Amino acid sequence: MRVKANVNLGGAITAHAGEEFEITNEAVLQDLLHQGHITPVESNPAEVARVLNLNGQQLSEQRAKNVQERTLEELAYAEAVQYANNQLAAKEEEKRIDAIRQARQQADQKVQEQLKSEQKVSEFKAQAEQMQQEAKVQTVIVEAQARQQAAQQNSQTNRP
């Protein structure tokens, strides 16, 4: 009978979940069916009913149950995928926020460095202006002293 594995199988029968394959050994078939590890591929409903020892009504119910189980499994899988995607999105958002924080910190540091640099330039300008003022005062003093000496020399040379 043609069946589909609901889970990964290993042992006398080896198959991956979702894989379709043929089982000819009736005992193995019955065992795996009753454990729920495999599902008949319903190409021949009469054979499925015979293997499962079901009448027409029970076969319909079994099909509905299988569909419902697959639907629930697919829903659970979809929810798991959505959860994983949400987790990834949250991590990406955290990385983006961290990158923004780091960029802001670096910008703040550069602004602080710029302010310190501008402050130093202002201090140097103030020092330079003070030195220029002191140099002007010294120049005036030197000129005044030079005039005073010249006046003294003129007064000494002009004395009778």
C-alpha positions in Angstrom: 0.0 0.0 0.0 1.2 3.6 -0.8 1.6 5.6 2.4 3.0 9.0 3.6 5.3 9.3 6.6 4.0 11.7 9.3 7.3 11.6 11.1 10.9 10.6 10.3 11.1 6.9 10.4 14.2 4.8 11.0 14.6 1.1 11.3 13.0 -1.6 9.1 11.3 1.3 7.3 13.3 4.4 6.7 11.6 7.6 5.5 11.5 11.4 6.0 8.4 13.1 7.3 6.2 13.9 4.3 7.8 11.3 2.1 5.5 8.9 0.2 6.5 5.2 -0.2 5.1 1.7 -0.6 4.8 -0.8 2.2 4.0 -4.4 1.3 4.5 -6.0 4.7 1.0 -6.1 6.2 2.2 -6.4 9.9 4.6 -3.4 9.6 1.8 -1.5 7.7 -0.7 -2.1 10.5 1.8 -1.3 13.2 2.8 2.1 11.7 -0.8 3.0 10.9 -2.0 2.3 14.4 0.9 4.3 15.9 0.0 7.2 13.7 3.5 7.3 12.1 2.1 7.0 8.6 -1.1 7.9 6.7 -2.4 6.0 3.7 -2.3 7.8 0.4 -5.9 7.5 -0.7 -5.5 6.4 -4.2 -7.6 3.3 -3.4 -10.2 3.9 -0.7 -11.3 0.2 -0.6 -7.8 -0.9 0.1 -7.4 1.8 2.8 -10.7 0.7 4.4 -9.6 -2.9 4.3 -6.2 -2.2 5.9 -7.7 0.0 8.6 -10.6 -2.4 9.2 -13.0 0.4 8.7 -16.4 0.7 7.0 -17.3 3.6 4.7 -18.5 5.9 7.5 -15.4 5.2 9.6 -13.2 5.8 6.6 -14.8 9.2 6.0 -14.4 10.0 9.7 -10.7 8.9 9.5 -10.1 11.1 6.5 -11.7 14.1 8.2 -9.6 13.4 11.3 -6.4 13.1 9.2 -7.3 16.4 7.4 -8.0 18.1 10.8 -4.7 16.8 12.2 -2.8 18.0 9.1 -4.5 21.4 9.4 -3.6 21.7 13.0 0.0 20.7 12.3 0.2 23.2 9.4 -1.3 25.9 11.7 1.2 25.1 14.5 4.0 25.2 11.9 2.8 28.6 10.5 2.6 29.9 14.1 6.1 28.7 14.8 7.4 30.3 11.6 5.6 33.6 12.5 7.1 33.5 16.0 10.6 32.9 14.6 10.1 35.8 12.1 8.9 38.0 14.9 12.0 37.1 17.0 14.3 37.9 14.0 12.5 41.2 13.4 12.9 42.1 17.1 16.6 41.2 17.0 17.0 43.3 13.8 15.2 46.2 15.5 17.5 45.9 18.5 20.5 45.9 16.3 19.2 49.0 14.5 18.5 50.8 17.7 22.0 49.9 19.0 23.5 51.2 15.8 21.6 54.5 16.2 22.7 54.8 19.8 26.3 54.2 18.9 26.1 56.7 16.1 24.6 59.3 18.4 27.3 58.6 21.0 30.0 59.0 18.4 28.4 62.2 17.1 28.1 63.6 20.7 31.8 62.7 21.3 32.8 64.6 18.1 30.7 67.6 19.1 32.4 67.6 22.5 35.8 67.4 20.9 34.9 70.2 18.5 33.7 72.3 21.4 36.9 71.7 23.3 38.9 72.5 20.2 36.9 75.7 19.7 37.4 76.6 23.4 41.2 76.1 23.1 41.2 78.2 19.9 39.3 80.9 21.8 41.8 80.7 24.7 44.7 81.0 22.3 43.1 84.0 20.6 42.6 85.6 24.0 46.2 84.9 25.0 47.4 86.3 21.6 45.3 89.4 22.1 46.6 89.9 25.6 50.2 89.4 24.3 49.5 92.0 21.6 48.2 94.4 24.2 51.2 93.8 26.4 53.5 94.2 23.3 51.8 97.6 22.5 52.2 98.7 26.1 55.8 97.7 26.0 56.3 99.5 22.7 54.7 102.7 24.1 56.9 102.4 27.2 60.0 101.9 25.1 59.0 104.8 22.9 58.3 107.0 25.9 61.6 106.0 27.4 63.4 106.7 24.1 61.7 110.2 23.9 62.6 110.9 27.5 66.2 109.9 26.9 66.3 112.0 23.7 64.8 114.9 25.6 67.4 114.6 28.3 70.2 114.4 25.8 68.7 117.5 24.0 68.5 119.3 27.3 72.1 118.4 28.2 73.4 119.4 24.8 71.5 122.6 24.8 72.8 123.7 28.2 75.2 126.7 28.2 
